[in-house]
Amino acid sequence: MNTQKTSDLKQDLKSFQQDVRALRDEVRLKLHLAGMDLKTEWEKLEPQVERAINSAAQVSAEAVADLKKRLTEFRTRLGPN
C-alpha cells in the first residue's frame, strides 16, 4: 500500500473514532431524560460502540458504517437538545 493510501486510511480511522466518540458523548448526556426502553437499548449498543472505538482498525468498513448509522438513529430517538 502506498504512503498516501495509508495516510488516508489513518485519517479515516481517526475521523470515525472522533465521530463515534462525539455521538456516544451526546447520547450519554441525553440518556438521563430518556425512558427505560431507550436506556435498555443503550446498554446493548454501548459495548459495540466502545469496541469499535478501541479496535476500529479491525472492524470492516461495512460494520463501521452500520454502527455509525445505528448510533445516529439512536441519538435522534433521544430527541432534541
BELSULHU-V605832 format. One record per pair of residues at least 4 apart in sequence whose ideal C-beta (glycine too) atoms are under 7 Angstrom apart, sorted by sequence separation. I is the first residue (numbers start at 1). J is the second residue. D is the distance in whole Angstrom. If there is no record, write none. Layout:
# BELSULHU-V605832
i: <I:I>
j: <J:J>
d: <D:D>
This chain:
# BELSULHU-V605832
i: <1:3:4:5:6:7:8:9:10:11:12:13:14:15:16:17:18:19:20:21:22:23:24:25:26:27:30:34:36:37:38:39:41:42:45:46:47:48:49:50:51:52:55:59:60:61:62:63:64:65:66:67:68:69:70:71:72:73:74:1:34:59:52:31:56:31:52:27:52:49:48:49:24:45:45:20:45:20:21:20:41:17:17:38:16:38:13:13:34:27:16:20:23:27:30:19:23:26:20:27:23>
j: <5:7:8:9:10:11:12:13:14:15:16:17:18:19:20:21:22:23:24:25:26:27:28:29:30:31:34:38:40:41:42:43:45:46:49:50:51:52:53:54:55:56:59:63:64:65:66:67:68:69:70:71:72:73:74:75:76:77:78:6:39:64:59:39:64:42:64:42:67:67:67:71:49:70:71:49:74:52:53:53:74:53:56:77:56:78:56:57:78:74:64:68:71:75:78:68:72:75:71:78:75>
d: <5:6:6:6:6:6:6:6:6:6:6:6:6:6:6:6:6:6:6:6:6:6:6:7:7:6:6:4:6:6:6:7:6:6:6:6:6:6:6:6:6:6:6:5:7:6:6:6:6:6:6:6:6:6:6:6:7:7:7:5:6:5:6:6:7:6:7:7:5:7:6:6:5:7:7:6:6:6:6:6:7:5:6:7:6:6:5:6:6:6:6:6:5:5:4:6:6:6:7:6:6>
